[in-house]
Amino acid sequence: MTTGKPSGRHDILIIGGGSAGIAVAASLLQRDASLSISIVEPRDTHYYQPGWTMVGGGIFDRSRTHRPMASVMPKGVQWIRERAARFAPEADEVILEDGTRLAYGVLIVAAGIKLDWEQIDGLPATLGKNGVTSNYTFETAPYTWELVQSLKEGRALFTQPPMPIKCAGAPQKVMYLACDHWQHHNQLLAIDVAFHTSGPALFGVAAYVPALQSYVDRYGIDVRLESRLIAVDGENKRATFSEGGGEVTRDFAMLHVTPPQVAPDFIADSPLAAESGFIEVDQETLRHTRYGNVFALGDVCSAPNAKTAAAVRKQAPVVAWNVLAMLNGADRHASYDGYGSCPLTVERGKIVLAEFGYGGVLQPTFPNWLIDPTRPSRLAWHLKVSALPWIYWNGMLRGHEWLVRPHIEPGAMEATETAGASPTDAKTG
């Protein structure tokens, strides 16, 4: 890994040094260590975001969820410590905030998703105090656990905004862990728990709903479907929801907010964006539908998969394979089936290991006799707590594709407006 001022030309340029950006760079280098790869990433810290639910539930210390960015940058990658501002795909260029123009042969966009706190009136001013918290930030996840421990009576509200969001199960995981704690300490009967979700169902994949509903019943949770948080008055501890064609305001002692999430502004405003604001890709190849030397993966791409770290584990090898197939003129391509995983933490010590792909098709990794994907499992808990963090740091970010080898299909990827030709001349016009 090298740092310094960016040069003018980059064979493979990756925007974003989060899970997706680091994983795809590592997967590329595992296939060809001679590749010249640059990553544009301004942050100096890399976060393991799936761990924040466990921080908010008192399972992990927050220190387990971050490392210096320099420690995860793959060897041989040039790290450009700047922020991307604009795209000029017709010229094969990315413009940085300082005005530097970077030319590329292949562009891979892995810029993540934007937490849009401002969509909820009053929320930014009260987040992290007045009983208002969220596991969606490194700073506030510990406050969630503080509130859970200190709450002895009153109303606890948990919210879920419209899709897409990072990890669709996370808004419920925090609620179940909190209820488990209150039940264990004989406090749950004095606490009125409600789940306000913008969706029409408890979970988007029907196979997992019965197990989750059993915990809703066990904990006495009031589920409010199609109820969207629109305003928070932290000082007076009042939350307002759009619900049933009108507005409903409720008092609370604790409020856990999952923020609305959108594409980053510089992505949504770019010529690479789909109507949704996310990078427009073919959902199978993750190649841009209009610019053939552009790929995207992770939360920023438009593919209709669940936005999870597990999805990135499956996407990174697919993008790596397809980038090299494009550059080498291969007549085969790797396909992504929409796989995502959401370990639904329903109590301390048990997890429903939801794994599914496009269309909600179940895609369990393990046989039913080992882990039944539709039932709570202690083995799934140990997988989440012990194995997955280790796999993340030592496998996924280092290009080890354990259990996620890409499926290769016959036939070259369809040509689009701009197609790559070679690592040093990836534009044919």
C-alpha positions, 0 to 999 in steps of 0.5 A: 500500500502506498500513499501520496499525491494521485497520478493522472492515470489509474488502470483500476480506480476504486471509489471507496475504502469501506467493506466493498472497496477493500474486498474487491481490491483484495479479490482482484489482487488474489487473481492478478498481483500485478494489477495497478489498483488505486483506492480513493478514500479520505477516512483514516478509520475502517469500521466493521459496521455489523458489530454495532448492533452487538455494541448496542446490545452490550455484547461487543465493546466498540473497540472491536469494530474499528481498525486503522484504514492503513491496516486493511489497505491491500498490499500494492494498492495506491491509497489516495486520501482524498474525496471524490466529487464528480464523475465524467464517464465519457472522458473516463475521469473522476474529479476529486474535491480539490479539482484533481482529475483522475483518468481510469481504465476501469472504474469500480464504485463502492461509495456506500450509502448516505444516512439521511438524518435530516429527513426527520425533523428535529432528529439531528439536534437530539441524536445521542441525548434525550433518550434518542439513539441509533446503532447506525453510528459508531458514536451512538451505539454505546448510548443504546446500551446505556439506555437499555440498562438504565430504562426501568419503565416507560415507553421504548420505541424502535423505528424502521424507515422505507427501504433501502437500508443497510441490513433490513433486520438491524432495526429489529435486532436492537429491539429484541436484544433490549427486550431480552435484557428487560425480561431477564431483569424482570422489567419488561412488564413495566416497559411499553415496547413498540416497533414502528416500521414503514413496511407492510410486514414484519420482515420482507421474506415471509419464511422468517416471519413466523420465528420473528412473530413468536418473539414479538408475542413473547416480548409483548411488542406492539407492531405498527406497520406502515408507520414512518417516523417524521419528527422528534422532539427530544427535549419533550420526548415526543416522536411523530409518525406518519400513520394511517393517512394522518399523523400520530405523536407518542411520548417515549422514554427511549427512542431507537432510530434507524435513519432514512438512507439514500445514495450519496449526493455526488453519486445521485447527481452523477451521470452514473446514477439510475433513477433511484440515485444509486449506480445503475448496474446489471443485477447479475454482472454488476457492470454499469448498464451504459458504461462498460468499463464501470462496475459497482458493488455494495450499498451504492449499487442499484441491484435489488439485493439486501444491503448487507456485508454478506452481500458484499462478500458475494459481490466482490469476487463477481466484480473482480472476475468480471473486470478481468473477463472484460479486460481479457476478452473472455467469453464467460462471466460471473453472476451474482444471485442477489445473496444477502444474509441478515443474522436476526438476533432475537435473544442473547444467545440465539439468532435466526440466520436469514440468508436469501437472494433475489425474489426472497429465495432462501439460500442457506449456507448450511444444511438444515440439520446443522442450522435451520434457517427459519428457527432460532439457533445457538450455533448461528449466534456463535457464528455471528459473535465469533466467526463472522468478525474473524472472517471479515478482518482475515478473510473478506478484506484479504481476498479469501473467498471462503464459501463465496466463489463466483458462479461462472456462466457461459457468454461474454457480458453484453457490450454497452456504450463504453467497453474496456479492452486492456488494463492500460487501454480500457476505453474503446469508445 
